[in-house]
Amino acid sequence: MLDIKFIRDYPGLIKEASRKKKIKFDVEYLLDVDRKRKELMKLIEELNAIKNQANKRIQLAESEEARKTIIAQMRELDVNSDMQNKEFKKLDEEFKRLMLLVPNIPDESVPEGDSDLDNVEIRKWGKIPEFNFPIKDHIELAKDLDIIDFERGSEVAGFRGYFLKKQAALICMAIWHYTTDILSKKGFIPMITPSLVKEEALRGTGYLPQQEDEVYRATDGMYLAGTSEVPIMSYHAGETLKEEDLPLKYTGFSSCFRTEVGSYGKDTQGIFRVHEFMKIEQVVLCENNKEESIRLHEEITRNAEEILQGLEIPYHVVLNCTGDLGLGQVKKYDIEAWVPSQKKYRETHSSSYFFDFQTRRLNIKYKTNQGETKLAYSLNNTGIATPRVLIPLLENNQQKDGSIKIPKALHKYLGFKEIKK
């Protein structure tokens, strides 16, 4: 959410942000509702002042007749006041609804484009493997080695269901441990977070109302979160932090749930797009400073790259274009790992910063050393998402005899160095 004062002063920037992000939003309509709301609020305040004065006049009335006249006037004022309050309530609800739809302003370094096809590669790492034998995709490898059961997964959990078995299950646990070790040594506070959250948590992070179709709704107004970013950000909702405690860095581990409603017909086979998965997320709260956000954005992106490098998975980093940014994102990088069977890079990580877009919704502030109170800034980045990362890990390390070599970084967490039939 942006500051309404900023929107009033710079409506042109909001129009440009909407155009660049391919988001339909009528800023003029918002400003019209805002103007009417302010005018009605002023009128209600004036009516309340008149009513207060009338109450005093009743008490000071010199005769019963004068008192009855003032009371009659009061009743008329009450009728008008009720009508104005009902109208204000409608306008206020519409104003709040619209404020949740205002897009954040993309950074000037973000290239303009329509979709992920217009994202710009900025660097790559690792040597793409060359195979002297017919390669298999992760589905065939998993079935041959009996480490992922897709058939029974779909029988038990429906479309996109799966069971991780044997070495696949152990490798995922090893990856969680490996990733947490790296991030905790860098000062990130480990957290195991709830997946079942209140509506306010999703609204505060910007997933509602924009992505309502992608979120599973439970009972009693509760939802299943698609990332631990949601509960971690809400962990400090309504809180005023101390400047000396910033930046606050968290690494959250949780089950994640996504409907994947927007991916109909895409990656229907395998474990690339699944409804339930486990993810380690980096979440950062920092001071209200653009340069600090940029510095931390690069830092958390490097952390994710270090994790992939340790897993010996070739990847590249792309700068997302304006059309591939979410409503609240100012700038975003995607890290995409090489998938040999598809002969292309596929997304495994996403790294974004928001300025005060989320913290304004969640009312997360901090007090400066000079005593000033400011809204904090927020950032987040994927540490690792499983089982998706198994796709490049299995495919890039497959051997001619059908076995899979395990990256050295995971050896100390496992009792094996390869997967054999």
C-alpha positions as CSV (number, residue, x, y, z in Angstrom):
1,M,0.0,0.0,0.0
2,L,1.2,3.5,-0.9
3,D,0.8,6.7,1.1
4,I,-2.4,8.5,-0.1
5,K,-0.5,11.8,0.1
6,F,2.0,10.4,-2.4
7,I,-0.8,9.3,-4.7
8,R,-2.4,12.7,-4.5
9,D,0.8,14.5,-5.3
10,Y,2.0,12.1,-8.1
11,P,-1.0,10.5,-9.8
12,G,1.0,10.3,-13.1
13,L,3.5,8.0,-11.5
14,I,0.7,5.6,-10.5
15,K,-0.7,5.7,-14.0
16,E,2.8,4.9,-15.4
17,A,3.3,2.1,-12.8
18,S,-0.1,0.6,-13.8
19,R,0.8,0.7,-17.5
20,K,4.3,-0.8,-17.0
21,K,3.0,-3.6,-14.7
22,K,0.1,-4.3,-17.0
23,I,-2.3,-3.7,-14.1
24,K,-5.7,-2.1,-14.7
25,F,-6.1,0.6,-12.1
26,D,-8.0,3.9,-12.3
27,V,-6.1,6.4,-10.1
28,E,-8.5,9.2,-11.1
29,Y,-11.4,7.2,-9.7
30,L,-9.5,6.6,-6.4
31,L,-8.7,10.4,-6.1
32,D,-12.4,11.2,-6.8
33,V,-13.5,8.8,-4.0
34,D,-10.8,10.2,-1.8
35,R,-12.0,13.8,-2.4
36,K,-15.6,12.9,-1.7
37,R,-14.6,11.0,1.4
38,K,-12.7,14.0,2.7
39,E,-15.5,16.4,2.0
40,L,-18.0,14.2,3.7
41,M,-15.8,13.7,6.7
42,K,-15.5,17.5,7.0
43,L,-19.3,17.8,6.8
44,I,-19.8,15.2,9.4
45,E,-17.4,16.9,11.7
46,E,-19.3,20.2,11.2
47,L,-22.7,18.5,12.0
48,N,-21.2,17.0,15.1
49,A,-20.0,20.4,16.2
50,I,-23.5,21.8,15.6
51,K,-25.0,19.0,17.6
52,N,-22.6,19.6,20.5
53,Q,-23.5,23.3,20.5
54,A,-27.2,22.3,20.4
55,N,-26.8,20.1,23.5
56,K,-25.4,23.1,25.3
57,R,-28.2,25.3,24.1
58,I,-30.8,22.8,25.4
59,Q,-29.2,22.9,28.9
60,L,-29.2,26.7,28.8
61,A,-32.7,27.1,27.3
62,E,-34.8,29.7,29.2
63,S,-38.2,28.1,28.5
64,E,-39.7,24.7,27.7
65,E,-40.8,26.0,24.3
66,A,-37.3,27.1,23.4
67,R,-36.0,23.7,24.6
68,K,-38.5,21.8,22.4
69,T,-37.6,23.9,19.3
70,I,-33.9,23.1,19.8
71,I,-34.7,19.3,20.3
72,A,-36.7,19.3,17.0
73,Q,-33.8,20.9,15.2
74,M,-31.6,18.2,16.8
75,R,-33.8,15.4,15.5
76,E,-33.5,16.8,12.0
77,L,-29.7,17.1,12.4
78,D,-29.6,13.4,13.6
79,V,-31.5,12.3,10.5
80,N,-29.0,14.2,8.2
81,S,-26.1,12.9,10.3
82,D,-27.2,9.3,10.0
83,M,-27.5,9.7,6.2
84,Q,-24.1,11.3,6.0
85,N,-22.5,8.6,8.2
86,K,-24.0,5.8,6.0
87,E,-22.7,7.5,2.9
88,F,-19.3,8.0,4.5
89,K,-19.1,4.3,5.5
90,K,-19.7,3.3,1.8
91,L,-17.1,5.7,0.6
92,D,-14.6,4.7,3.2
93,E,-15.0,1.0,2.3
94,E,-14.5,1.8,-1.3
95,F,-11.5,3.9,-0.5
96,K,-9.8,1.1,1.5
97,R,-10.6,-1.4,-1.3
98,L,-9.0,0.8,-3.9
99,M,-5.9,1.5,-1.8
100,L,-5.1,-2.2,-1.7
101,L,-5.0,-2.2,-5.5
102,V,-2.6,0.7,-6.1
103,P,0.6,-0.7,-7.7
104,N,4.0,0.1,-6.3
105,I,6.4,2.1,-8.5
106,P,9.1,0.0,-10.3
107,D,12.7,1.0,-9.9
108,E,14.2,3.0,-12.8
109,S,16.6,0.1,-13.5
110,V,13.7,-2.3,-14.2
111,P,13.4,-2.9,-18.0
112,E,10.0,-2.4,-19.5
113,G,8.3,-5.5,-20.9
114,D,5.1,-7.5,-21.1
115,S,6.0,-10.9,-19.6
116,D,8.8,-13.2,-18.4
117,L,9.8,-13.5,-22.0
118,D,11.1,-9.9,-21.7
119,N,13.3,-10.6,-18.6
120,V,16.9,-9.7,-19.1
121,E,19.8,-12.1,-18.3
122,I,22.4,-10.4,-16.1
123,R,24.8,-13.3,-15.3
124,K,25.1,-17.0,-15.4
125,W,27.1,-19.6,-13.4
126,G,28.2,-23.2,-13.9
127,K,29.0,-25.3,-16.9
128,I,26.1,-26.9,-18.7
129,P,26.8,-30.6,-18.7
130,E,27.3,-32.5,-21.9
131,F,26.0,-36.1,-22.0
132,N,27.3,-38.9,-24.3
133,F,24.1,-40.9,-23.8
134,P,20.4,-40.4,-24.1
135,I,19.3,-38.4,-21.1
136,K,16.1,-38.9,-19.0
137,D,13.9,-36.3,-17.5
138,H,13.3,-36.2,-13.7
139,I,10.1,-38.1,-14.0
140,E,11.7,-41.1,-15.7
141,L,14.7,-40.9,-13.4
142,A,12.5,-40.9,-10.3
143,K,10.4,-43.8,-11.5
144,D,13.4,-45.9,-12.5
145,L,15.0,-45.3,-9.1
146,D,11.7,-45.6,-7.2
147,I,12.3,-42.4,-5.3
148,I,9.1,-40.4,-6.2
149,D,5.6,-42.0,-6.6
150,F,3.4,-39.8,-8.8
151,E,0.6,-42.4,-9.4
152,R,-0.1,-43.0,-5.7
153,G,0.4,-39.3,-5.0
154,S,-2.4,-38.4,-7.4
155,E,-4.6,-41.1,-5.9
156,V,-4.1,-39.8,-2.4
157,A,-3.7,-36.0,-2.9
158,G,-5.3,-35.5,-6.3
159,F,-3.9,-33.7,-9.4
160,R,-0.2,-32.7,-8.9
161,G,0.1,-35.0,-5.8
162,Y,3.3,-36.9,-5.1
163,F,5.2,-39.0,-2.6
164,L,8.9,-38.4,-2.0
165,K,10.5,-41.8,-1.1
166,K,13.8,-43.2,0.0
167,Q,16.7,-41.1,-1.2
168,A,14.5,-38.3,-2.6
169,A,13.0,-37.7,0.8
170,L,16.5,-37.9,2.5
171,I,18.0,-35.5,-0.1
172,C,15.3,-32.9,0.5
173,M,15.9,-33.1,4.3
174,A,19.6,-32.7,3.6
175,I,19.0,-29.7,1.4
176,W,16.9,-28.0,4.2
177,H,19.7,-28.6,6.7
178,Y,22.4,-27.5,4.2
179,T,20.5,-24.3,3.3
180,T,19.6,-23.4,7.0
181,D,23.3,-23.9,7.9
182,I,24.4,-21.4,5.3
183,L,21.8,-18.8,6.2
184,S,22.1,-19.1,9.9
185,K,25.9,-18.6,9.7
186,K,25.1,-15.3,7.9
187,G,23.1,-14.1,10.8
188,F,19.6,-15.2,9.6
189,I,17.3,-16.2,12.5
190,P,15.9,-19.7,11.8
191,M,12.1,-20.0,12.2
192,I,9.6,-22.8,11.6
193,T,6.5,-20.9,10.8
194,P,2.7,-21.7,10.6
195,S,1.2,-22.4,7.2
196,L,-2.4,-21.7,8.4
197,V,-2.7,-17.9,8.8
198,K,-5.4,-15.3,9.2
199,E,-6.7,-13.2,6.3
200,E,-4.9,-10.1,7.7
201,A,-1.5,-11.8,7.1
202,L,-2.2,-12.4,3.4
203,R,-3.7,-9.0,3.0
204,G,-0.8,-7.4,4.8
205,T,1.8,-9.0,2.5
206,G,-0.2,-8.2,-0.7
207,Y,-1.4,-11.7,-1.6
208,L,-5.0,-10.6,-1.0
209,P,-7.0,-9.4,-2.7
210,Q,-4.8,-9.6,-5.9
211,Q,-4.0,-13.3,-5.8
212,E,-7.1,-14.7,-4.2
213,D,-7.5,-17.4,-6.8
214,E,-4.0,-18.7,-6.0
215,V,-4.6,-19.1,-2.3
216,Y,-6.3,-22.0,-0.5
217,R,-9.1,-20.9,1.8
218,A,-9.7,-23.0,5.0
219,T,-12.5,-22.6,7.5
220,D,-13.2,-19.8,10.0
221,G,-11.6,-17.1,7.8
222,M,-8.2,-18.9,7.8
223,Y,-5.9,-19.4,4.7
224,L,-3.0,-21.7,3.8
225,A,0.0,-19.5,3.0
226,G,2.1,-20.0,-0.1
227,T,5.4,-18.9,1.6
228,S,6.7,-18.3,5.1
229,E,7.1,-14.7,4.1
230,V,3.5,-14.3,5.0
231,P,3.7,-15.4,8.7
232,I,7.2,-13.9,9.2
233,M,6.1,-10.4,8.0
234,S,3.0,-10.6,10.3
235,Y,5.2,-11.6,13.2
236,H,6.0,-7.9,13.7
237,A,2.6,-6.5,12.6
238,G,1.7,-3.4,14.6
239,E,5.1,-3.3,16.2
240,T,7.6,-0.4,16.6
241,L,11.2,-1.8,16.3
242,K,14.4,-0.1,17.3
243,E,16.8,1.2,14.7
244,E,19.8,-0.6,16.2
245,D,18.0,-3.9,15.8
246,L,17.8,-3.5,12.0
247,P,18.2,-5.2,9.7
248,L,16.2,-8.1,11.0
249,K,17.0,-11.2,9.0
250,Y,14.9,-14.4,9.1
251,T,15.0,-17.7,7.4
252,G,11.6,-19.3,7.6
253,F,10.9,-23.0,6.9
254,S,7.3,-24.1,6.2
255,S,4.9,-26.1,4.2
256,C,3.6,-24.0,1.3
257,F,0.3,-24.3,-0.6
258,R,-0.7,-22.8,-3.9
259,T,-3.6,-23.6,-6.2
260,E,-1.6,-23.0,-9.4
261,V,-4.8,-21.9,-10.9
262,G,-2.9,-19.5,-13.2
263,S,-0.8,-22.3,-14.6
264,Y,-3.5,-24.4,-16.3
265,G,-1.9,-26.7,-18.9
266,K,1.7,-25.8,-17.8
267,D,4.1,-28.4,-16.2
268,T,1.2,-30.8,-15.4
269,Q,3.7,-33.6,-15.1
270,G,6.4,-34.0,-12.4
271,I,7.2,-31.8,-9.5
272,F,7.8,-28.4,-11.0
273,R,4.3,-27.0,-10.2
274,V,2.7,-28.7,-7.2
275,H,0.0,-27.7,-4.8
276,E,2.0,-28.5,-1.7
277,F,5.8,-28.1,-1.1
278,M,8.4,-27.2,1.5
279,K,10.4,-24.0,1.2
280,I,13.0,-22.0,3.1
281,E,12.5,-18.3,2.7
282,Q,14.8,-15.3,3.4
283,V,12.8,-12.3,4.9
284,V,14.4,-9.0,5.8
285,L,13.2,-5.9,7.6
286,C,15.5,-2.9,7.2
287,E,15.6,0.9,7.8
288,N,13.6,3.2,5.6
289,N,16.4,3.7,3.1
290,K,16.6,3.0,-0.7
291,E,20.3,2.3,-0.7
292,E,20.0,-0.1,2.2
293,S,17.2,-2.0,0.3
294,I,19.3,-2.2,-2.8
295,R,22.3,-3.5,-0.8
296,L,20.3,-6.1,1.0
297,H,18.6,-7.2,-2.2
298,E,21.9,-8.0,-3.8
299,E,23.0,-9.8,-0.6
300,I,20.0,-12.1,-0.4
301,T,20.3,-12.8,-4.1
302,R,23.9,-13.8,-3.6
303,N,22.9,-16.1,-0.7
304,A,20.6,-18.0,-3.0
305,E,23.3,-18.2,-5.7
306,E,25.7,-19.6,-3.1
307,I,23.2,-22.3,-2.2
308,L,22.8,-23.3,-5.8
309,Q,26.6,-23.2,-6.4
310,G,27.1,-25.5,-3.5
311,L,24.6,-27.9,-5.1
312,E,26.6,-27.6,-8.3
313,I,23.6,-26.7,-10.3
314,P,24.2,-24.4,-13.4
315,Y,21.9,-21.3,-13.3
316,H,21.5,-17.8,-14.6
317,V,20.0,-14.7,-12.9
318,V,17.5,-12.6,-14.8
319,L,16.2,-9.1,-14.0
320,N,12.4,-9.2,-14.2
321,C,10.7,-6.7,-16.5
322,T,7.9,-4.5,-15.4
323,G,5.2,-6.8,-16.8
324,D,6.6,-9.7,-14.6
325,L,6.5,-7.7,-11.3
326,G,3.9,-8.2,-8.7
327,L,1.7,-5.4,-7.4
328,G,4.0,-4.5,-4.6
329,Q,7.4,-5.3,-6.0
330,V,9.8,-2.5,-6.8
331,K,12.5,-4.8,-8.3
332,K,12.9,-8.5,-8.7
333,Y,15.5,-11.0,-9.8
334,D,14.6,-14.6,-10.7
335,I,17.3,-17.3,-10.5
336,E,16.7,-20.1,-13.0
337,A,18.4,-23.5,-12.9
338,W,19.4,-25.4,-16.0
339,V,17.1,-28.4,-16.8
340,P,18.8,-30.6,-19.4
341,S,15.7,-32.5,-20.5
342,Q,14.1,-29.2,-21.4
343,K,17.3,-27.5,-22.7
344,K,16.5,-24.3,-20.9
345,Y,16.7,-22.6,-17.5
346,R,13.7,-22.8,-15.2
347,E,12.9,-20.7,-12.2
348,T,13.9,-21.9,-8.7
349,H,14.3,-18.7,-6.8
350,S,12.8,-15.2,-6.7
351,S,14.3,-12.2,-5.0
352,S,12.4,-8.9,-4.4
353,Y,12.2,-5.7,-2.4
354,F,9.1,-3.6,-1.7
355,F,10.1,-0.5,0.3
356,D,7.2,0.2,2.7
357,F,4.4,-1.4,0.5
358,Q,4.0,-4.3,3.0
359,T,5.0,-2.6,6.2
360,R,2.4,0.1,5.7
361,R,-0.3,-2.5,5.4
362,L,1.1,-4.3,8.5
363,N,2.0,-1.2,10.4
364,I,5.6,-2.2,11.0
365,K,7.6,0.8,12.2
366,Y,10.9,1.6,13.9
367,K,12.1,4.4,16.0
368,T,15.3,6.1,14.8
369,N,18.1,7.0,17.2
370,Q,16.9,10.6,16.9
371,G,13.5,9.6,18.1
372,E,11.7,9.8,14.8
373,T,9.2,7.0,13.9
374,K,9.3,5.6,10.4
375,L,7.9,2.7,8.4
376,A,10.4,-0.1,7.9
377,Y,11.3,-1.5,4.5
378,S,10.9,-5.3,3.5
379,L,12.6,-7.7,1.2
380,N,12.3,-11.5,0.6
381,N,14.0,-14.2,-1.4
382,T,13.7,-18.0,-1.8
383,G,16.4,-19.8,0.1
384,I,15.4,-23.1,-1.5
385,A,12.2,-24.7,-2.6
386,T,11.7,-28.5,-2.6
387,P,10.9,-30.7,-4.3
388,R,11.3,-28.4,-7.3
389,V,15.1,-28.2,-6.9
390,L,15.3,-32.0,-7.3
391,I,14.6,-31.5,-11.0
392,P,17.9,-29.8,-11.9
393,L,19.7,-31.8,-9.2
394,L,18.7,-35.2,-10.6
395,E,18.9,-34.3,-14.2
396,N,22.3,-32.6,-14.2
397,N,23.9,-35.4,-12.2
398,Q,22.5,-38.4,-14.0
399,Q,25.0,-41.0,-15.2
400,K,25.0,-43.4,-18.1
401,D,24.2,-46.4,-15.9
402,G,21.0,-44.6,-14.6
403,S,22.5,-43.6,-11.3
404,I,22.6,-40.1,-9.8
405,K,25.7,-38.5,-8.3
406,I,25.0,-36.5,-5.1
407,P,26.7,-33.0,-4.9
408,K,29.6,-33.0,-2.4
409,A,27.9,-30.3,-0.3
410,L,25.2,-32.8,0.8
411,H,27.5,-35.7,1.6
412,K,27.9,-34.8,5.3
413,Y,24.1,-34.8,5.7
414,L,23.6,-38.2,4.0
415,G,24.8,-41.7,4.3
416,F,25.3,-42.1,0.6
417,K,27.0,-40.3,-2.3
418,E,24.9,-41.6,-5.2
419,I,21.6,-43.1,-5.9
420,K,21.6,-46.5,-7.6
421,K,18.9,-49.0,-8.6
